[in-house]
Amino acid sequence: MSDEAEPDGLERLWTPHRLDYVTGADKPAGCPFCRAPETDDLVVARGELVFAVLNLYPYNPGHVMVCPYRHVADYTDLTEDETAEVAAFTRTAMRVIRSVSSPHGFNLGMNQGAVAGAGIAAHLHQHVVPRWGGDANFMSVVSRTKVLPQLLDDTRRLLIEAWPAQGRASSSP
């Protein structure tokens, strides 16, 4: 048997960025949603009480999260003004994503608590996930791989350019 790999007729997709998520490698201490507005790398828009940020490990291109600046875990603990701004930012995010990506639909949601699937349960965040027919194809089922046809930097640039000027984040990280 040779030391060289023998081709088996299968092409491989390499998704090394997912390994960091799975293993928690290089995970900085503290709340990523409290740090996000300070770093600006993935922030798409800023409001008075909330901001929109790209998901570092998106389900689909354009997957953003609307987060209050205030570190609060439960939806019922938001103020009336925070609740209104989360709703307004969610609507704007949907309009912006529609204008740049033409998705067929959206998943919107908050996972409240670790048992409900919240990866970061201590800081509330509303997911806005664009969906296309066939985007949950065989890849995720058979090979546990998600194919993302767009880089985060490209997605961020497109969303920032389409976001209404008031509250738009800086396009350079």
CNS distance restraints for C-alpha pairs under 8 A (distance, minus, plus):
assign (resid  15 and name CA) (resid  19 and name CA) 7.66 0.50 0.50
assign (resid  15 and name CA) (resid 145 and name CA) 7.66 0.50 0.50
assign (resid  16 and name CA) (resid  20 and name CA) 7.49 0.50 0.50
assign (resid  17 and name CA) (resid  21 and name CA) 7.15 0.50 0.50
assign (resid  18 and name CA) (resid  22 and name CA) 6.25 0.50 0.50
assign (resid  18 and name CA) (resid  57 and name CA) 7.39 0.50 0.50
assign (resid  19 and name CA) (resid  23 and name CA) 5.95 0.50 0.50
assign (resid  19 and name CA) (resid  24 and name CA) 7.96 0.50 0.50
assign (resid  19 and name CA) (resid  25 and name CA) 7.91 0.50 0.50
assign (resid  20 and name CA) (resid  24 and name CA) 5.39 0.50 0.50
assign (resid  20 and name CA) (resid  25 and name CA) 4.91 0.50 0.50
assign (resid  20 and name CA) (resid  26 and name CA) 7.25 0.50 0.50
assign (resid  21 and name CA) (resid  25 and name CA) 7.11 0.50 0.50
assign (resid  21 and name CA) (resid  57 and name CA) 7.51 0.50 0.50
assign (resid  28 and name CA) (resid  32 and name CA) 7.94 0.50 0.50
assign (resid  30 and name CA) (resid  34 and name CA) 7.95 0.50 0.50
assign (resid  30 and name CA) (resid  35 and name CA) 7.90 0.50 0.50
assign (resid  31 and name CA) (resid  35 and name CA) 6.43 0.50 0.50
assign (resid  31 and name CA) (resid 120 and name CA) 7.99 0.50 0.50
assign (resid  31 and name CA) (resid 122 and name CA) 7.94 0.50 0.50
assign (resid  31 and name CA) (resid 123 and name CA) 7.51 0.50 0.50
assign (resid  32 and name CA) (resid  36 and name CA) 5.89 0.50 0.50
assign (resid  33 and name CA) (resid  37 and name CA) 7.46 0.50 0.50
assign (resid  33 and name CA) (resid  67 and name CA) 7.20 0.50 0.50
assign (resid  33 and name CA) (resid  69 and name CA) 7.77 0.50 0.50
assign (resid  33 and name CA) (resid 123 and name CA) 6.81 0.50 0.50
assign (resid  34 and name CA) (resid  38 and name CA) 7.83 0.50 0.50
assign (resid  34 and name CA) (resid  69 and name CA) 6.68 0.50 0.50
assign (resid  34 and name CA) (resid  70 and name CA) 7.73 0.50 0.50
assign (resid  34 and name CA) (resid  71 and name CA) 6.79 0.50 0.50
assign (resid  35 and name CA) (resid  39 and name CA) 6.52 0.50 0.50
assign (resid  36 and name CA) (resid  40 and name CA) 6.06 0.50 0.50
assign (resid  36 and name CA) (resid  41 and name CA) 7.46 0.50 0.50
assign (resid  36 and name CA) (resid  42 and name CA) 7.24 0.50 0.50
assign (resid  36 and name CA) (resid  43 and name CA) 6.88 0.50 0.50
assign (resid  36 and name CA) (resid  53 and name CA) 7.64 0.50 0.50
assign (resid  37 and name CA) (resid  43 and name CA) 6.63 0.50 0.50
assign (resid  37 and name CA) (resid  51 and name CA) 7.70 0.50 0.50
assign (resid  37 and name CA) (resid  69 and name CA) 7.89 0.50 0.50
assign (resid  39 and name CA) (resid 173 and name CA) 7.46 0.50 0.50
assign (resid  40 and name CA) (resid 169 and name CA) 7.76 0.50 0.50
assign (resid  40 and name CA) (resid 170 and name CA) 7.70 0.50 0.50
assign (resid  40 and name CA) (resid 173 and name CA) 5.57 0.50 0.50
assign (resid  41 and name CA) (resid 172 and name CA) 7.74 0.50 0.50
assign (resid  41 and name CA) (resid 173 and name CA) 4.49 0.50 0.50
assign (resid  42 and name CA) (resid  53 and name CA) 5.42 0.50 0.50
assign (resid  42 and name CA) (resid  54 and name CA) 5.24 0.50 0.50
assign (resid  42 and name CA) (resid  55 and name CA) 7.75 0.50 0.50
assign (resid  42 and name CA) (resid  56 and name CA) 7.72 0.50 0.50
assign (resid  42 and name CA) (resid 156 and name CA) 6.79 0.50 0.50
assign (resid  42 and name CA) (resid 173 and name CA) 7.57 0.50 0.50
assign (resid  43 and name CA) (resid  51 and name CA) 7.24 0.50 0.50
assign (resid  43 and name CA) (resid  52 and name CA) 5.92 0.50 0.50
assign (resid  43 and name CA) (resid  53 and name CA) 4.18 0.50 0.50
assign (resid  43 and name CA) (resid  54 and name CA) 6.36 0.50 0.50
assign (resid  43 and name CA) (resid 156 and name CA) 7.83 0.50 0.50
assign (resid  43 and name CA) (resid 169 and name CA) 6.36 0.50 0.50
assign (resid  44 and name CA) (resid  51 and name CA) 7.63 0.50 0.50
assign (resid  44 and name CA) (resid  52 and name CA) 5.44 0.50 0.50
assign (resid  44 and name CA) (resid  53 and name CA) 5.37 0.50 0.50
assign (resid  44 and name CA) (resid  54 and name CA) 6.91 0.50 0.50
assign (resid  44 and name CA) (resid 156 and name CA) 6.29 0.50 0.50
assign (resid  44 and name CA) (resid 159 and name CA) 6.61 0.50 0.50
assign (resid  44 and name CA) (resid 160 and name CA) 5.41 0.50 0.50
assign (resid  44 and name CA) (resid 163 and name CA) 7.91 0.50 0.50
assign (resid  44 and name CA) (resid 168 and name CA) 6.52 0.50 0.50
assign (resid  44 and name CA) (resid 169 and name CA) 5.18 0.50 0.50
assign (resid  44 and name CA) (resid 170 and name CA) 7.81 0.50 0.50
assign (resid  45 and name CA) (resid  51 and name CA) 5.64 0.50 0.50
assign (resid  45 and name CA) (resid  52 and name CA) 5.17 0.50 0.50
assign (resid  45 and name CA) (resid  53 and name CA) 7.21 0.50 0.50
assign (resid  45 and name CA) (resid 160 and name CA) 6.98 0.50 0.50
assign (resid  45 and name CA) (resid 163 and name CA) 7.27 0.50 0.50
assign (resid  45 and name CA) (resid 167 and name CA) 5.30 0.50 0.50
assign (resid  45 and name CA) (resid 168 and name CA) 4.39 0.50 0.50
assign (resid  45 and name CA) (resid 169 and name CA) 4.52 0.50 0.50
assign (resid  46 and name CA) (resid  50 and name CA) 6.43 0.50 0.50
assign (resid  46 and name CA) (resid  51 and name CA) 4.34 0.50 0.50
assign (resid  46 and name CA) (resid  52 and name CA) 6.48 0.50 0.50
assign (resid  46 and name CA) (resid 167 and name CA) 4.70 0.50 0.50
assign (resid  46 and name CA) (resid 168 and name CA) 6.20 0.50 0.50
assign (resid  46 and name CA) (resid 169 and name CA) 6.16 0.50 0.50
assign (resid  47 and name CA) (resid  51 and name CA) 5.53 0.50 0.50
assign (resid  47 and name CA) (resid  85 and name CA) 7.70 0.50 0.50
assign (resid  47 and name CA) (resid 167 and name CA) 5.46 0.50 0.50
assign (resid  49 and name CA) (resid  68 and name CA) 5.79 0.50 0.50
assign (resid  49 and name CA) (resid  69 and name CA) 5.91 0.50 0.50
assign (resid  49 and name CA) (resid  70 and name CA) 7.62 0.50 0.50
assign (resid  49 and name CA) (resid  81 and name CA) 7.81 0.50 0.50
assign (resid  49 and name CA) (resid  82 and name CA) 5.93 0.50 0.50
assign (resid  49 and name CA) (resid  85 and name CA) 6.91 0.50 0.50
assign (resid  50 and name CA) (resid  66 and name CA) 6.73 0.50 0.50
assign (resid  50 and name CA) (resid  67 and name CA) 5.38 0.50 0.50
assign (resid  50 and name CA) (resid  68 and name CA) 4.03 0.50 0.50
assign (resid  50 and name CA) (resid  69 and name CA) 5.35 0.50 0.50
assign (resid  50 and name CA) (resid  82 and name CA) 7.02 0.50 0.50
assign (resid  50 and name CA) (resid  85 and name CA) 6.60 0.50 0.50
assign (resid  50 and name CA) (resid  86 and name CA) 6.50 0.50 0.50
assign (resid  50 and name CA) (resid  89 and name CA) 7.89 0.50 0.50
assign (resid  51 and name CA) (resid  66 and name CA) 5.70 0.50 0.50
assign (resid  51 and name CA) (resid  67 and name CA) 5.53 0.50 0.50
assign (resid  51 and name CA) (resid  68 and name CA) 6.41 0.50 0.50
assign (resid  51 and name CA) (resid  69 and name CA) 6.97 0.50 0.50
assign (resid  51 and name CA) (resid  89 and name CA) 7.71 0.50 0.50
assign (resid  52 and name CA) (resid  64 and name CA) 6.39 0.50 0.50
assign (resid  52 and name CA) (resid  65 and name CA) 5.57 0.50 0.50
assign (resid  52 and name CA) (resid  66 and name CA) 4.50 0.50 0.50
assign (resid  52 and name CA) (resid  67 and name CA) 6.42 0.50 0.50
assign (resid  52 and name CA) (resid  89 and name CA) 7.26 0.50 0.50
assign (resid  52 and name CA) (resid  93 and name CA) 7.85 0.50 0.50
assign (resid  53 and name CA) (resid  64 and name CA) 5.43 0.50 0.50
assign (resid  53 and name CA) (resid  65 and name CA) 5.36 0.50 0.50
assign (resid  53 and name CA) (resid  66 and name CA) 6.53 0.50 0.50
assign (resid  53 and name CA) (resid  67 and name CA) 7.74 0.50 0.50
assign (resid  54 and name CA) (resid  58 and name CA) 7.66 0.50 0.50
assign (resid  54 and name CA) (resid  62 and name CA) 7.07 0.50 0.50
assign (resid  54 and name CA) (resid  63 and name CA) 6.03 0.50 0.50
assign (resid  54 and name CA) (resid  64 and name CA) 4.30 0.50 0.50
assign (resid  54 and name CA) (resid  65 and name CA) 6.22 0.50 0.50
assign (resid  54 and name CA) (resid 152 and name CA) 7.66 0.50 0.50
assign (resid  54 and name CA) (resid 156 and name CA) 7.08 0.50 0.50
assign (resid  55 and name CA) (resid  63 and name CA) 5.82 0.50 0.50
assign (resid  55 and name CA) (resid  64 and name CA) 5.43 0.50 0.50
assign (resid  55 and name CA) (resid  65 and name CA) 6.44 0.50 0.50
assign (resid  56 and name CA) (resid 152 and name CA) 7.71 0.50 0.50
assign (resid  58 and name CA) (resid  62 and name CA) 7.64 0.50 0.50
assign (resid  58 and name CA) (resid  63 and name CA) 5.45 0.50 0.50
assign (resid  58 and name CA) (resid  64 and name CA) 7.95 0.50 0.50
assign (resid  59 and name CA) (resid  63 and name CA) 6.49 0.50 0.50
assign (resid  59 and name CA) (resid 129 and name CA) 7.07 0.50 0.50
assign (resid  59 and name CA) (resid 146 and name CA) 7.55 0.50 0.50
assign (resid  60 and name CA) (resid 129 and name CA) 6.64 0.50 0.50
assign (resid  60 and name CA) (resid 130 and name CA) 6.54 0.50 0.50
assign (resid  60 and name CA) (resid 131 and name CA) 7.19 0.50 0.50
assign (resid  60 and name CA) (resid 148 and name CA) 6.34 0.50 0.50
assign (resid  61 and name CA) (resid 130 and name CA) 7.39 0.50 0.50
assign (resid  61 and name CA) (resid 148 and name CA) 6.31 0.50 0.50
assign (resid  61 and name CA) (resid 149 and name CA) 7.27 0.50 0.50
assign (resid  61 and name CA) (resid 150 and name CA) 6.13 0.50 0.50
assign (resid  61 and name CA) (resid 151 and name CA) 7.89 0.50 0.50
assign (resid  61 and name CA) (resid 152 and name CA) 7.54 0.50 0.50
assign (resid  61 and name CA) (resid 155 and name CA) 6.64 0.50 0.50
assign (resid  62 and name CA) (resid  97 and name CA) 6.53 0.50 0.50
assign (resid  62 and name CA) (resid 101 and name CA) 7.94 0.50 0.50
assign (resid  62 and name CA) (resid 129 and name CA) 6.88 0.50 0.50
assign (resid  62 and name CA) (resid 130 and name CA) 6.47 0.50 0.50
assign (resid  62 and name CA) (resid 155 and name CA) 5.97 0.50 0.50
assign (resid  62 and name CA) (resid 156 and name CA) 7.75 0.50 0.50
assign (resid  62 and name CA) (resid 159 and name CA) 7.70 0.50 0.50
assign (resid  63 and name CA) (resid 127 and name CA) 7.18 0.50 0.50
assign (resid  63 and name CA) (resid 128 and name CA) 5.77 0.50 0.50
assign (resid  63 and name CA) (resid 129 and name CA) 4.56 0.50 0.50
assign (resid  63 and name CA) (resid 130 and name CA) 6.35 0.50 0.50
assign (resid  64 and name CA) (resid  93 and name CA) 7.65 0.50 0.50
assign (resid  64 and name CA) (resid 127 and name CA) 6.08 0.50 0.50
assign (resid  64 and name CA) (resid 128 and name CA) 5.33 0.50 0.50
assign (resid  64 and name CA) (resid 129 and name CA) 6.65 0.50 0.50
assign (resid  65 and name CA) (resid 125 and name CA) 5.89 0.50 0.50
assign (resid  65 and name CA) (resid 126 and name CA) 5.24 0.50 0.50
assign (resid  65 and name CA) (resid 127 and name CA) 4.55 0.50 0.50
assign (resid  65 and name CA) (resid 128 and name CA) 5.92 0.50 0.50
assign (resid  66 and name CA) (resid  86 and name CA) 6.33 0.50 0.50
assign (resid  66 and name CA) (resid  89 and name CA) 6.75 0.50 0.50
assign (resid  66 and name CA) (resid  90 and name CA) 6.64 0.50 0.50
assign (resid  66 and name CA) (resid 125 and name CA) 5.54 0.50 0.50
assign (resid  66 and name CA) (resid 126 and name CA) 5.00 0.50 0.50
assign (resid  66 and name CA) (resid 127 and name CA) 6.65 0.50 0.50
assign (resid  66 and name CA) (resid 128 and name CA) 7.73 0.50 0.50
assign (resid  67 and name CA) (resid  86 and name CA) 7.23 0.50 0.50
assign (resid  67 and name CA) (resid 123 and name CA) 7.79 0.50 0.50
assign (resid  67 and name CA) (resid 124 and name CA) 6.33 0.50 0.50
assign (resid  67 and name CA) (resid 125 and name CA) 4.64 0.50 0.50
assign (resid  67 and name CA) (resid 126 and name CA) 6.53 0.50 0.50
assign (resid  68 and name CA) (resid  72 and name CA) 7.69 0.50 0.50
assign (resid  68 and name CA) (resid  82 and name CA) 6.85 0.50 0.50
assign (resid  68 and name CA) (resid  86 and name CA) 7.36 0.50 0.50
assign (resid  68 and name CA) (resid 124 and name CA) 7.21 0.50 0.50
assign (resid  68 and name CA) (resid 125 and name CA) 7.37 0.50 0.50
assign (resid  71 and name CA) (resid 122 and name CA) 7.39 0.50 0.50
assign (resid  71 and name CA) (resid 123 and name CA) 5.43 0.50 0.50
assign (resid  71 and name CA) (resid 124 and name CA) 7.61 0.50 0.50
assign (resid  72 and name CA) (resid  77 and name CA) 6.87 0.50 0.50
assign (resid  72 and name CA) (resid  78 and name CA) 7.29 0.50 0.50
assign (resid  72 and name CA) (resid 122 and name CA) 6.60 0.50 0.50
assign (resid  72 and name CA) (resid 123 and name CA) 5.18 0.50 0.50
assign (resid  72 and name CA) (resid 124 and name CA) 5.98 0.50 0.50
assign (resid  73 and name CA) (resid  77 and name CA) 7.49 0.50 0.50
assign (resid  73 and name CA) (resid 112 and name CA) 7.60 0.50 0.50
assign (resid  73 and name CA) (resid 113 and name CA) 7.98 0.50 0.50
assign (resid  73 and name CA) (resid 121 and name CA) 6.25 0.50 0.50
assign (resid  73 and name CA) (resid 122 and name CA) 4.59 0.50 0.50
assign (resid  73 and name CA) (resid 123 and name CA) 4.56 0.50 0.50
assign (resid  73 and name CA) (resid 124 and name CA) 4.75 0.50 0.50
assign (resid  74 and name CA) (resid  78 and name CA) 7.23 0.50 0.50
assign (resid  74 and name CA) (resid 112 and name CA) 6.61 0.50 0.50
assign (resid  74 and name CA) (resid 123 and name CA) 7.86 0.50 0.50
assign (resid  74 and name CA) (resid 124 and name CA) 6.22 0.50 0.50
assign (resid  75 and name CA) (resid 112 and name CA) 7.76 0.50 0.50
assign (resid  75 and name CA) (resid 124 and name CA) 6.88 0.50 0.50
assign (resid  78 and name CA) (resid  82 and name CA) 5.75 0.50 0.50
assign (resid  78 and name CA) (resid  83 and name CA) 5.96 0.50 0.50
assign (resid  79 and name CA) (resid  83 and name CA) 6.14 0.50 0.50
assign (resid  80 and name CA) (resid  84 and name CA) 6.20 0.50 0.50
assign (resid  81 and name CA) (resid  85 and name CA) 6.19 0.50 0.50
assign (resid  82 and name CA) (resid  86 and name CA) 6.05 0.50 0.50
assign (resid  83 and name CA) (resid  87 and name CA) 6.31 0.50 0.50
assign (resid  84 and name CA) (resid  88 and name CA) 6.18 0.50 0.50
assign (resid  85 and name CA) (resid  89 and name CA) 5.95 0.50 0.50
assign (resid  86 and name CA) (resid  90 and name CA) 6.08 0.50 0.50
assign (resid  86 and name CA) (resid 126 and name CA) 7.72 0.50 0.50
assign (resid  87 and name CA) (resid  91 and name CA) 6.31 0.50 0.50
assign (resid  88 and name CA) (resid  92 and name CA) 6.21 0.50 0.50
assign (resid  89 and name CA) (resid  93 and name CA) 5.92 0.50 0.50
assign (resid  90 and name CA) (resid  94 and name CA) 6.28 0.50 0.50
assign (resid  90 and name CA) (resid 126 and name CA) 7.72 0.50 0.50
assign (resid  90 and name CA) (resid 128 and name CA) 6.90 0.50 0.50
assign (resid  91 and name CA) (resid  95 and name CA) 6.35 0.50 0.50
assign (resid  92 and name CA) (resid  96 and name CA) 6.06 0.50 0.50
assign (resid  92 and name CA) (resid 163 and name CA) 7.62 0.50 0.50
assign (resid  93 and name CA) (resid  97 and name CA) 6.01 0.50 0.50
assign (resid  93 and name CA) (resid 128 and name CA) 7.29 0.50 0.50
assign (resid  93 and name CA) (resid 163 and name CA) 7.77 0.50 0.50
assign (resid  94 and name CA) (resid  98 and name CA) 6.03 0.50 0.50
assign (resid  94 and name CA) (resid 106 and name CA) 7.83 0.50 0.50
assign (resid  94 and name CA) (resid 128 and name CA) 7.20 0.50 0.50
assign (resid  94 and name CA) (resid 130 and name CA) 7.96 0.50 0.50
assign (resid  95 and name CA) (resid  99 and name CA) 6.23 0.50 0.50
assign (resid  96 and name CA) (resid 100 and name CA) 6.45 0.50 0.50
assign (resid  96 and name CA) (resid 159 and name CA) 6.39 0.50 0.50
assign (resid  96 and name CA) (resid 162 and name CA) 5.78 0.50 0.50
assign (resid  96 and name CA) (resid 163 and name CA) 5.87 0.50 0.50
assign (resid  97 and name CA) (resid 101 and name CA) 5.64 0.50 0.50
assign (resid  97 and name CA) (resid 102 and name CA) 7.01 0.50 0.50
assign (resid  97 and name CA) (resid 103 and name CA) 7.51 0.50 0.50
assign (resid  97 and name CA) (resid 130 and name CA) 7.31 0.50 0.50
assign (resid  97 and name CA) (resid 159 and name CA) 6.71 0.50 0.50
assign (resid  98 and name CA) (resid 102 and name CA) 4.53 0.50 0.50
assign (resid  98 and name CA) (resid 103 and name CA) 5.93 0.50 0.50
assign (resid  99 and name CA) (resid 162 and name CA) 7.33 0.50 0.50
assign (resid 100 and name CA) (resid 158 and name CA) 6.64 0.50 0.50
assign (resid 100 and name CA) (resid 159 and name CA) 7.09 0.50 0.50
assign (resid 100 and name CA) (resid 162 and name CA) 7.19 0.50 0.50
assign (resid 103 and name CA) (resid 130 and name CA) 5.68 0.50 0.50
assign (resid 103 and name CA) (resid 131 and name CA) 5.51 0.50 0.50
assign (resid 103 and name CA) (resid 132 and name CA) 5.32 0.50 0.50
assign (resid 104 and name CA) (resid 130 and name CA) 7.59 0.50 0.50
assign (resid 104 and name CA) (resid 131 and name CA) 5.83 0.50 0.50
assign (resid 104 and name CA) (resid 132 and name CA) 4.91 0.50 0.50
assign (resid 104 and name CA) (resid 133 and name CA) 6.65 0.50 0.50
assign (resid 105 and name CA) (resid 130 and name CA) 6.06 0.50 0.50
assign (resid 105 and name CA) (resid 131 and name CA) 5.03 0.50 0.50
assign (resid 105 and name CA) (resid 132 and name CA) 6.53 0.50 0.50
assign (resid 106 and name CA) (resid 128 and name CA) 6.78 0.50 0.50
assign (resid 106 and name CA) (resid 129 and name CA) 5.40 0.50 0.50
assign (resid 106 and name CA) (resid 130 and name CA) 4.52 0.50 0.50
assign (resid 106 and name CA) (resid 131 and name CA) 5.23 0.50 0.50
assign (resid 107 and name CA) (resid 127 and name CA) 7.51 0.50 0.50
assign (resid 107 and name CA) (resid 128 and name CA) 6.07 0.50 0.50
assign (resid 107 and name CA) (resid 129 and name CA) 5.03 0.50 0.50
assign (resid 107 and name CA) (resid 130 and name CA) 6.55 0.50 0.50
assign (resid 107 and name CA) (resid 131 and name CA) 7.12 0.50 0.50
assign (resid 108 and name CA) (resid 126 and name CA) 6.94 0.50 0.50
assign (resid 108 and name CA) (resid 127 and name CA) 5.39 0.50 0.50
assign (resid 108 and name CA) (resid 128 and name CA) 4.87 0.50 0.50
assign (resid 108 and name CA) (resid 129 and name CA) 6.35 0.50 0.50
assign (resid 109 and name CA) (resid 126 and name CA) 5.50 0.50 0.50
assign (resid 109 and name CA) (resid 127 and name CA) 5.19 0.50 0.50
assign (resid 109 and name CA) (resid 128 and name CA) 7.06 0.50 0.50
assign (resid 110 and name CA) (resid 118 and name CA) 7.81 0.50 0.50
assign (resid 110 and name CA) (resid 124 and name CA) 7.40 0.50 0.50
assign (resid 110 and name CA) (resid 125 and name CA) 6.19 0.50 0.50
assign (resid 110 and name CA) (resid 126 and name CA) 4.93 0.50 0.50
assign (resid 110 and name CA) (resid 127 and name CA) 6.28 0.50 0.50
assign (resid 111 and name CA) (resid 116 and name CA) 5.40 0.50 0.50
assign (resid 111 and name CA) (resid 117 and name CA) 5.66 0.50 0.50
assign (resid 111 and name CA) (resid 118 and name CA) 4.82 0.50 0.50
assign (resid 111 and name CA) (resid 121 and name CA) 7.65 0.50 0.50
assign (resid 112 and name CA) (resid 116 and name CA) 5.79 0.50 0.50
assign (resid 112 and name CA) (resid 117 and name CA) 7.50 0.50 0.50
assign (resid 112 and name CA) (resid 118 and name CA) 6.15 0.50 0.50
assign (resid 112 and name CA) (resid 121 and name CA) 6.55 0.50 0.50
assign (resid 112 and name CA) (resid 124 and name CA) 7.52 0.50 0.50
assign (resid 113 and name CA) (resid 117 and name CA) 6.82 0.50 0.50
assign (resid 113 and name CA) (resid 118 and name CA) 5.54 0.50 0.50
assign (resid 113 and name CA) (resid 121 and name CA) 5.02 0.50 0.50
assign (resid 113 and name CA) (resid 122 and name CA) 7.80 0.50 0.50
assign (resid 114 and name CA) (resid 118 and name CA) 4.74 0.50 0.50
assign (resid 114 and name CA) (resid 119 and name CA) 6.49 0.50 0.50
assign (resid 114 and name CA) (resid 120 and name CA) 7.52 0.50 0.50
assign (resid 114 and name CA) (resid 121 and name CA) 5.62 0.50 0.50
assign (resid 120 and name CA) (resid 124 and name CA) 7.86 0.50 0.50
assign (resid 131 and name CA) (resid 135 and name CA) 6.69 0.50 0.50
assign (resid 136 and name CA) (resid 140 and name CA) 6.69 0.50 0.50
assign (resid 137 and name CA) (resid 141 and name CA) 7.35 0.50 0.50
assign (resid 138 and name CA) (resid 142 and name CA) 5.64 0.50 0.50
assign (resid 138 and name CA) (resid 143 and name CA) 7.71 0.50 0.50
assign (resid 139 and name CA) (resid 143 and name CA) 5.34 0.50 0.50
assign (resid 139 and name CA) (resid 144 and name CA) 6.35 0.50 0.50
assign (resid 139 and name CA) (resid 145 and name CA) 5.51 0.50 0.50
assign (resid 139 and name CA) (resid 146 and name CA) 6.29 0.50 0.50
assign (resid 139 and name CA) (resid 147 and name CA) 7.44 0.50 0.50
assign (resid 140 and name CA) (resid 144 and name CA) 4.37 0.50 0.50
assign (resid 140 and name CA) (resid 145 and name CA) 4.75 0.50 0.50
assign (resid 140 and name CA) (resid 146 and name CA) 5.37 0.50 0.50
assign (resid 141 and name CA) (resid 145 and name CA) 7.77 0.50 0.50
assign (resid 150 and name CA) (resid 154 and name CA) 6.60 0.50 0.50
assign (resid 150 and name CA) (resid 155 and name CA) 6.58 0.50 0.50
assign (resid 151 and name CA) (resid 155 and name CA) 6.29 0.50 0.50
assign (resid 152 and name CA) (resid 156 and name CA) 5.97 0.50 0.50
assign (resid 153 and name CA) (resid 157 and name CA) 6.18 0.50 0.50
assign (resid 154 and name CA) (resid 158 and name CA) 6.29 0.50 0.50
assign (resid 155 and name CA) (resid 159 and name CA) 6.23 0.50 0.50
assign (resid 156 and name CA) (resid 160 and name CA) 6.03 0.50 0.50
assign (resid 156 and name CA) (resid 171 and name CA) 7.80 0.50 0.50
assign (resid 157 and name CA) (resid 161 and name CA) 6.12 0.50 0.50
assign (resid 157 and name CA) (resid 171 and name CA) 6.15 0.50 0.50
assign (resid 158 and name CA) (resid 162 and name CA) 6.32 0.50 0.50
assign (resid 159 and name CA) (resid 163 and name CA) 5.93 0.50 0.50
assign (resid 160 and name CA) (resid 168 and name CA) 6.07 0.50 0.50
assign (resid 160 and name CA) (resid 169 and name CA) 6.43 0.50 0.50
assign (resid 160 and name CA) (resid 170 and name CA) 7.69 0.50 0.50
assign (resid 160 and name CA) (resid 171 and name CA) 6.52 0.50 0.50
assign (resid 161 and name CA) (resid 171 and name CA) 7.93 0.50 0.50
assign (resid 163 and name CA) (resid 168 and name CA) 5.93 0.50 0.50
assign (resid 164 and name CA) (resid 168 and name CA) 6.37 0.50 0.50
